[in-house]
């Protein structure tokens, strides 16, 4: 039986590492700005692009867009954008969302043949009356906004899909640093504006039309202008069932540090079905409006990349298992 109270009593003392855990020990919950925080240790190049914007006094929303676009263009990242693993029909479908310091949002799901879904999501926010567009309608909108149509299936991803077809089985992938998904990014600029972005090609070999948590406001990303923001990574179905990023922000509103808030959201997933979480990975990062950041994951192996006036660093987060 999963004992949530026991986790709360023991984990902050024995599981959280220095750095991320340090914010959990103080009630000020403040940090430095500007700051950018991203999921997974592979996000260093993305952070560099975001920091270039922030360090020149730029806007947090511009920073997160420019940051995650780096991975959307990276053919070696098989879980985001160009070079992403296709669905079981051999189609690369992309999901993304953005949210700004006022709580405005834009989202796109199941988008084909457009390399930068995060920029389409921002256009939906700024140049349409809607918050979310999906499938062919999303593509139609993107083309109307001048986004070029291009083939996103690289030879490497096509070969991997063909190898999968020979097996023909499907189980949710074991997500961790060896096979991570998504890039989520939060940024706080010098003016105190907080924004976030999340982008992914989703689970490899998924059913055509499958959408995970990444483009869903409140699951993959949530920003509250008065509190802060959170993003999720991992098995999207589990994040959706608990509206995970919204939960993290609400826990910060209730007085928890970013690390504590992420831990509570992770525990909520385990509480729902403690017998059926073998191999499942979900992780959150959070950033409050005072510059304090934190993170937590179900399993060991999740890191975040942080860039602030002290430089860039990769930090492991706390974890349950």
C-alpha positions as CSV (number, residue, x, y, z in Angstrom):
1,X,0.0,0.0,0.0
2,X,1.4,3.4,-1.0
3,X,1.7,5.6,2.0
4,X,1.7,9.2,0.9
5,X,2.2,10.7,4.4
6,X,5.3,8.6,4.9
7,X,6.7,9.8,1.6
8,X,6.1,13.4,2.6
9,X,7.8,12.8,5.9
10,X,10.9,11.1,4.5
11,X,11.5,12.3,1.0
12,X,12.5,15.9,1.6
13,X,15.0,14.8,4.2
14,X,16.5,11.8,2.3
15,X,15.7,12.0,-1.4
16,X,16.0,15.6,-2.6
17,X,19.5,16.4,-3.7
18,X,21.2,19.7,-3.0
19,X,20.3,22.4,-5.4
20,X,16.8,21.4,-6.2
21,X,16.2,20.3,-2.6
22,X,17.7,23.5,-1.2
23,X,14.6,25.5,-2.2
24,X,12.4,23.0,-0.2
25,X,14.2,23.9,3.0
26,X,13.4,27.7,3.0
27,X,10.1,29.4,3.3
28,X,11.2,32.4,1.1
29,X,11.2,30.3,-2.1
30,X,13.1,32.9,-4.0
31,X,15.8,32.6,-6.6
32,X,17.5,34.7,-9.2
33,X,16.3,36.2,-12.4
34,X,16.4,36.0,-15.3
35,X,16.3,32.2,-15.2
36,X,15.3,29.4,-17.6
37,X,14.6,25.8,-16.6
38,X,14.2,22.9,-19.0
39,X,13.5,19.2,-18.8
40,X,16.2,16.6,-19.4
41,X,20.0,17.0,-19.5
42,X,20.0,17.1,-23.3
43,X,18.4,20.7,-23.2
44,X,21.7,22.6,-22.9
45,X,21.6,23.9,-26.5
46,X,18.0,24.9,-26.0
47,X,18.9,26.7,-22.8
48,X,21.7,28.6,-24.5
49,X,19.3,29.9,-27.1
50,X,16.8,30.9,-24.5
51,X,19.5,32.6,-22.4
52,X,20.6,34.6,-25.3
53,X,17.2,36.2,-25.3
54,X,17.0,36.7,-21.6
55,X,20.5,37.9,-21.0
56,X,19.9,40.8,-23.4
57,X,16.8,41.9,-21.5
58,X,14.4,40.0,-23.7
59,X,10.9,38.6,-23.3
60,X,10.4,35.3,-21.5
61,X,7.9,34.1,-24.2
62,X,10.5,34.8,-26.9
63,X,13.1,32.9,-24.9
64,X,11.1,29.7,-24.5
65,X,10.0,29.7,-28.1
66,X,13.5,30.2,-29.4
67,X,14.8,27.6,-26.9
68,X,12.6,24.7,-27.7
69,X,12.8,25.4,-31.5
70,X,16.4,24.2,-31.2
71,X,15.3,20.7,-30.4
72,X,12.4,20.9,-32.9
73,X,15.1,21.4,-35.6
74,X,17.4,18.7,-34.2
75,X,17.2,15.5,-36.3
76,X,19.1,13.6,-33.6
77,X,16.3,14.2,-31.1
78,X,13.8,11.4,-32.0
79,X,11.1,12.6,-29.7
80,X,10.7,16.2,-30.8
81,X,10.1,17.9,-34.2
82,X,12.2,17.0,-37.2
83,X,13.4,13.4,-36.9
84,X,10.7,12.5,-34.4
85,X,9.6,8.9,-34.3
86,X,6.4,8.4,-36.3
87,X,3.1,6.8,-35.4
88,X,2.3,3.3,-36.4
89,X,1.2,4.5,-39.8
90,X,4.6,6.1,-40.4
91,X,3.4,9.7,-40.0
92,X,5.3,12.2,-37.8
93,X,2.7,14.2,-35.8
94,X,3.6,17.0,-33.5
95,X,2.1,18.6,-30.4
96,X,3.1,21.8,-28.7
97,X,1.7,24.7,-26.5
98,X,2.8,28.0,-25.1
99,X,1.5,30.1,-22.3
100,X,2.5,33.7,-21.4
101,X,2.8,35.9,-18.3
102,X,-0.9,37.0,-18.6
103,X,-2.2,33.4,-18.8
104,X,-2.8,33.5,-22.5
105,X,-2.2,30.3,-24.3
106,X,-2.0,28.6,-27.7
107,X,-1.9,24.9,-28.5
108,X,-1.5,22.6,-31.5
109,X,-2.0,18.9,-31.7
110,X,-1.5,16.1,-34.3
111,X,0.2,18.6,-36.7
112,X,1.9,17.1,-39.7
113,X,4.7,18.4,-42.0
114,X,5.4,21.6,-40.0
115,X,8.7,21.7,-38.3
116,X,8.0,24.2,-35.5
117,X,4.7,23.5,-33.8
118,X,5.7,25.8,-30.9
119,X,5.6,28.8,-33.2
120,X,2.3,27.6,-34.7
121,X,0.9,27.4,-31.1
122,X,2.1,31.0,-30.5
123,X,0.4,32.1,-33.6
124,X,-2.8,30.4,-32.6
125,X,-2.6,32.4,-29.3
126,X,-1.9,35.8,-31.0
127,X,-3.6,35.6,-34.4
128,X,-6.6,33.4,-33.9
129,X,-9.7,33.5,-31.7
130,X,-9.0,30.0,-30.4
131,X,-6.7,28.4,-27.9
132,X,-6.2,25.0,-29.7
133,X,-6.2,23.7,-33.2
134,X,-5.7,20.0,-34.2
135,X,-4.9,17.8,-37.2
136,X,-5.7,19.1,-40.7
137,X,-7.2,22.3,-39.4
138,X,-4.0,23.1,-37.5
139,X,-2.0,22.5,-40.7
140,X,-4.3,24.7,-42.7
141,X,-3.8,27.5,-40.2
142,X,0.0,27.0,-40.2
143,X,0.2,27.2,-44.0
144,X,-2.0,30.3,-44.0
145,X,0.5,31.9,-41.6
146,X,3.4,31.2,-43.9
147,X,4.9,28.2,-42.3
148,X,6.6,26.0,-44.9
149,X,5.5,22.4,-45.4
150,X,8.2,19.8,-45.3
151,X,8.8,16.1,-44.7
152,X,9.8,15.5,-41.1
153,X,10.5,11.8,-41.4
154,X,14.3,11.4,-41.5
155,X,15.9,8.2,-42.9
156,X,16.9,7.2,-39.4
157,X,13.3,7.5,-38.0
158,X,11.9,5.7,-41.1
159,X,14.3,2.8,-40.5
160,X,13.3,2.6,-36.9
161,X,9.7,2.5,-37.8
162,X,10.2,-0.2,-40.4
163,X,12.1,-2.3,-37.8
164,X,9.1,-1.8,-35.5
165,X,6.7,-2.9,-38.2
166,X,8.4,-6.3,-38.3
167,X,7.7,-6.8,-34.6
168,X,4.2,-5.2,-34.7
169,X,3.8,-5.0,-31.0
170,X,3.0,-1.8,-29.0
171,X,3.6,-1.1,-25.4
172,X,4.2,2.4,-23.9
173,X,7.9,3.1,-24.1
174,X,10.1,3.0,-21.0
175,X,10.7,6.8,-20.8
176,X,13.8,8.0,-19.1
177,X,17.1,9.7,-20.0
178,X,18.0,6.9,-22.3
179,X,14.7,7.4,-24.2
180,X,13.2,10.7,-23.1
181,X,10.3,12.5,-24.6
182,X,9.3,16.2,-24.9
183,X,11.2,19.3,-24.1
184,X,9.4,21.6,-21.6
185,X,10.8,25.0,-20.7
186,X,10.0,27.7,-18.2
187,X,11.5,31.2,-18.2
188,X,11.4,34.3,-16.0
189,X,12.8,37.5,-17.5
190,X,14.3,40.6,-15.9
191,X,10.9,42.3,-15.9
192,X,9.4,39.4,-13.9
193,X,7.3,38.0,-16.8
194,X,7.0,34.2,-16.7
195,X,6.2,32.0,-19.7
196,X,6.4,28.4,-20.8
197,X,6.5,26.1,-23.8
198,X,6.2,22.4,-24.3
199,X,6.8,20.5,-27.6
200,X,7.0,16.8,-28.6
201,X,6.5,14.3,-31.4
202,X,4.7,12.1,-28.9
203,X,5.1,8.4,-28.2
204,X,6.8,6.4,-31.0
205,X,4.4,4.0,-32.8
206,X,1.3,5.5,-31.2
207,X,-2.1,5.1,-32.8
208,X,-2.6,7.8,-35.5
209,X,-4.4,10.7,-33.8
210,X,-3.0,10.0,-30.3
211,X,-2.3,13.1,-28.3
212,X,-0.5,13.1,-25.0
213,X,-0.3,15.7,-22.3
214,X,2.2,18.1,-24.0
215,X,-0.2,20.4,-25.8
216,X,-2.9,20.3,-23.2
217,X,-3.0,23.4,-21.0
218,X,-3.1,22.3,-17.4
219,X,-1.5,18.9,-18.1
220,X,1.7,19.5,-20.1
221,X,2.0,23.2,-19.2
222,X,0.4,25.7,-16.9
223,X,1.2,29.3,-16.0
224,X,-0.5,31.4,-13.3
225,X,0.7,35.0,-13.5
226,X,0.6,35.4,-9.7
227,X,2.2,32.1,-8.8
228,X,4.4,30.6,-11.4
229,X,4.5,27.8,-13.9
230,X,5.1,24.1,-14.3
231,X,5.7,21.7,-17.2
232,X,5.5,17.9,-17.4
233,X,7.4,15.1,-19.2
234,X,7.0,11.4,-19.3
235,X,4.0,9.1,-20.0
236,X,1.4,11.6,-21.1
237,X,-1.6,9.5,-20.3
238,X,-0.7,9.6,-16.6
239,X,-0.2,13.3,-16.6
240,X,-3.5,13.9,-18.3
241,X,-5.4,11.9,-15.7
242,X,-4.2,14.2,-12.9
243,X,-4.0,17.5,-14.7
244,X,-0.5,17.5,-13.5
245,X,1.0,20.9,-14.3
246,X,-2.1,22.7,-13.0
247,X,-1.8,20.6,-9.8
248,X,1.8,21.7,-9.3
249,X,0.9,25.4,-9.7
250,X,-2.0,25.0,-7.3
251,X,0.3,23.4,-4.7
252,X,2.6,26.3,-5.0
253,X,-0.4,28.6,-4.5
254,X,-1.1,26.6,-1.3
255,X,2.4,27.5,0.0
256,X,4.6,24.6,-1.1
257,X,8.0,25.2,-2.6
258,X,8.4,24.3,-6.3
259,X,10.1,21.0,-5.4
260,X,7.4,20.1,-2.9
261,X,4.7,20.9,-5.4
262,X,6.2,18.7,-8.0
263,X,6.6,15.9,-5.5
264,X,2.9,16.1,-4.5
265,X,1.9,15.8,-8.2
266,X,4.1,12.8,-8.7
267,X,2.7,11.1,-5.7
268,X,-0.9,11.7,-6.9
269,X,-0.1,9.6,-10.0
270,X,1.1,6.7,-7.8
271,X,-1.9,7.1,-5.4
272,X,-4.3,6.6,-8.3
273,X,-3.0,3.1,-9.1
274,X,0.0,2.0,-7.0
275,X,0.1,-1.5,-8.5
276,X,0.4,-0.4,-12.1
277,X,3.3,1.9,-12.2
278,X,6.2,-0.4,-12.9
279,X,8.5,1.3,-15.4
280,X,6.4,4.4,-15.7
281,X,8.2,7.7,-15.6
282,X,6.7,11.1,-15.1
283,X,8.5,14.2,-14.0
284,X,7.7,17.9,-13.4
285,X,9.7,21.1,-13.2
286,X,8.3,24.3,-11.7
287,X,9.4,27.9,-11.4
288,X,7.7,30.5,-9.3
289,X,7.5,34.3,-9.9
290,X,10.3,35.0,-7.5
291,X,12.8,32.8,-9.4
292,X,12.8,29.7,-7.3
293,X,12.7,26.4,-9.2
294,X,12.3,22.8,-8.4
295,X,11.5,19.4,-9.8
296,X,10.5,15.8,-9.0
297,X,10.1,12.5,-10.8
298,X,8.7,9.0,-10.2
299,X,12.0,7.3,-11.0
300,X,15.7,8.2,-10.8
301,X,17.2,9.4,-14.1
302,X,15.5,12.7,-14.6
303,X,17.6,15.9,-14.7
304,X,16.8,19.5,-15.4
305,X,19.0,22.2,-17.0
306,X,19.0,25.6,-15.3
307,X,20.5,28.8,-16.6
308,X,20.6,32.0,-14.5
309,X,23.2,34.7,-13.7
310,X,25.3,32.0,-12.0
311,X,25.7,30.2,-15.3
312,X,24.3,26.9,-16.8
313,X,24.1,23.7,-14.8
314,X,22.4,20.3,-14.9
315,X,20.8,19.2,-11.7
316,X,19.2,15.9,-10.7
317,X,15.7,16.2,-9.1
318,X,14.2,14.2,-6.3
319,X,12.5,11.0,-7.1
320,X,10.3,8.4,-5.4
321,X,12.0,5.2,-6.7
